[in-house]
Structures are given as C-alpha cells and as structure tokens.
Amino acid sequence: MTDAWFAGADPDDPESGATRVRTGRAPAPADWPAEAVDAGFAADETDYYAKLRSATLAAASEAVAERERADDVQLAHAVRAMDDAERTANELAERVVEWAGTLYEEVPRGLDGVRDIAERDPKTAAEERVVSYATRAVDLLDERDDLRAFIEERAPTTAPNLAEMAGPVLAARLIALAGGLESLAKKPSGTVQVLGAEDALFAHLKGRATSPKHGVIFTHEYVRGTRPGDRGSAARALAGKLSIAARVDHYSGDYRPDLHAELADRMETIRARADEEADE
C-alpha cells in the first residue's frame, strides 16, 4: 500500500497525489484500482480512474511550471528580449535621427546620435517630442545592456562548459534556438553547426542554394577569424565540441577543462594548415 501513488493522499485534493505521480516508484505492478477501493481512497474503479486523471493533470501542470522557471529557459527569454530591445532601439534611432535632422543643424548619426539628442534641452513642442522619443530609444539600449549583463552572469552557472566555450551570449542563443539545454544536448553536432541558418538550410534542401557551413556560431572567433576556405572545418570542430559541452552541462554540470584544451588544439591545427598553404 505504501508504494501506491495515492498512499497518504487526500482523495478530494488532486495536488496532494501529484508529487507521488511524478516521482513515485513501485517495485512491481499491482491492482491499484482494487487497492484504492480497499483503502477507502476511491468508491469504485471508475472513481479511481477519475482521481488518477485529476492527479496526473495536476502533476503535468506542476512539471510545466517548474520547467518554465528553469535557468536555461530564463536564459533563452533573456537573449530573445535582448535582441528585441536592440532591434527596436535601432528602428527608433533611425526615426529619431531623421526627425531631429529637420529641427537641429547638427545631428550625429546612429545610436550615438540618439544619446546626444536625448540629452538636449528642448525649446519647442516638436523638439520636446523628439527628445522624449530619443529617451525611449536610450532606455531600450540601457535595457539591452542590462539583459546582456544578466546573461553573462547566469550562463556560466547554467551551462559552465557551453558558456566558456561559446561565450555567455552565444551559449544563450544556442540554447534558445534549440529550445532548451536538454534539447541542445540531444542534437547531433551537424545540427548545432547550422542552428540559426534554417532558412538557408531549407533553401538547400529544396535545391535553391548550397548547404550552409554554419549558423550563429559564425560569430565565434574560431569561425569568423578563420580564413574562408577553412571555416567549414573550423565550424565542424567547434560544433562538435559545443555538442559535447552541452551534454556535459545537462547531464552532469561539471566543468571540463580538457574539452576546451582539445578544441584549442584542434583550431591551432586547422589554422596552422592554412598558414602552411599560404606560404607555399
């Protein structure tokens, strides 16, 4: 009886049995409906299954809520929010600079121009609106910076190897694109290599383009800083180690210095080969 999910549960409170449904184990199958009736938990078999359904739904809700609060999910939301803040700030900046150019003789271009406009003392109603608009853009830029700081602080704790290897922001971006750290850990290195290049990959599969060599990992120095002819090799090497790093982070969470040393050695070999070919 103590192995039953309903042991000690309140028959009228589905949540009281939800934890046992999620974590409980029994050494062997049993006639649980009959035992529930004998224990007074259910009136009959139909009532037992109705209570079991309510408990499993409560357990599923708890699991979903717990998953949504997980650190890797928070990182994914943060990096998407950071990208949204930057994209929106850039769009506002274009409008602000264009509008301000009709009111002021000298207006710096780009985001620096927006900060300059936001600090001005408006003299007319139109200038007041432009300065206010510029201030909103600056607020978004500041929020972007705060989100980046949050990611840089949390990523090394959530995924120590991935954050060390990719950098906190790229690590968070890979987690977001994969749909979570667990999902990233289960993906083959070839998929990790092209995360973020889905449009190019689909075009390739339809015969309209060549196969992409890399996705967002292009922003990593190991790929971006390698000569074009060797970027495919660099991307494969990096993606392979990123896949391993994600698995280690998800399944054990231990920091593995050897992973990073192996990747550094591999990249040194790839770049040395390129240098030798250049000298020939």
C-alpha positions, 0 to 999 in steps of 0.5 A: 500500500505504501508504494501506491501513488495515492498512499497518504493522499487526500482523495478530494485534493488532486495536488496532494497525489501529484508529487507521488505521480511524478516521482513515485516508484513501485517495485512491481505492478499491482491492482491499484484500482482494487487497492484504492477501493480497499483503502477507502481512497476511491468508491469504485474503479471508475472513481479511481480512474477519475482521481488518477486523471485529476492527479496526473493533470495536476502533476503535468501542470506542476512539471510545466511550471517548474520547467518554465522557471528553469535557468536555461529557459530564463536564459533563452527569454533573456537573449530573445528580449535582448535582441528585441530591445536592440532591434527596436532601439535601432528602428527608433534611432533611425526615426529619431535621427531623421526627425531631429535632422529637420529641427537641429543643424547638427545631428550625429548619426546612429545610436550615438546620435540618439544619446546626444539628442536625448540629452538636449534641452528642448525649446519647442513642442516638436523638439520636446517630442523628439527628445522624449522619443530619443529617451525611449530609444536610450532606455531600450539600449540601457535595457539591452545592456542590462539583459546582456549583463544578466546573461553573462552572469547566469550562463556560466552557472547554467551551462559552465562548459557551453558558456566558456566555450561559446561565450555567455551570449552565444551559449544563450542563443544556442540554447534558445534556438534549440529550445532548451539545454536538454534539447541542445544536448540531444542534437547531433553536432551537424545540427548545432553547426547550422542552428540559426541558418534554417532558412538557408538550410531549407533553401538547400534542401529544396535545391535553391542554394548550397548547404550552409557551413554554419549558423550563429556560431559564425560569430565565434572567433574560431569561425569568423577569424578563420580564413574562408576556405577553412571555416567549414572545418573550423565550424565542424570542430567547434560544433562538435565540441559545443555538442559535447559541452552541452551534454556535459552541462545537462547531464552532469554540470561539471566543468571540463577543462580538457574539452576546451584544451582539445578544441584549442588544439584542434583550431591551432591545427586547422589554422596552422594548415592554412598558414602552411598553404599560404606560404607555399 
